[in-house]
Amino acid sequence: MVTKDLLGKLLVRRLGKKIISGKIVEVEAYIGPKDRASHAFGNKKTKRNEAEYLIGGHIYIYLVYGMHWQFNIVTGKEGSPECVLIRALEPAVANRHECSTRLDSPVKARRANDTNKKFVKIRDKLVKISELTNGPGKLCKWLGLNKSFNAEDLAESQRIWLEDGAKIKKEQIIASKRIGIDYAGKYWANKKWRFYIKDNKFVSKL
């Protein structure tokens, strides 16, 4: 399954002269016309979701609650609206000690007195690195993603792309129900199409 294969991959973002990246640690699958939780259920096609119908490797990004961007990678054939929501990343800032939450807002990482905890300083406030990207809206904010990325090709883009990372073993992958889709009905809401890396502290909180 493509969805599981994305775990461990690096999502890399160019921000001006700076490169930041994060390991994908949590994903959710949406299979299109049959899936009542999908924006393309019933082959619905609108201005908002037309990127879902592109060939795999393109970006589908949309806004929820009028404030949070949600980053998806299209995985189907052209005309087959399947995609994977990227729910959480393990930011490379944990090792690099440098990142950016916005194009105009540099963030410098540092260690707190407790060497087992790492923080970033954002507008004079210490924030745990583990809480920077542990949710789909948070990771979009950290990477500086917005509507301008919709329908962009990850294979051709000069500002965002995927790279190979550590191979995730089968026993490290946990399957569970997708989050926040009760509206889709019990059958679809109970599909175990959310996958995450076991014991990874960057996985989103329920």
Secondary structure, DSSP 8 states (H G I E B T S, - for coil): -HHHHTTT-EEEEEETTEEEEEEEEEEEEE-STT-TTSTTGGG---TTTGGGGS-TTBEEEEEETTTEEEEEEE-S-TT---EEEEEEEEETHHHHSEEEEETTEEEEEEE-SSTT-EEEEETTEEEEGGGTSSSHHHHHHHHT--GGGTT-BTTT-SSEEEE------GGGEEEE--SS-GGG-HHHHT---EEEETT-TTS---
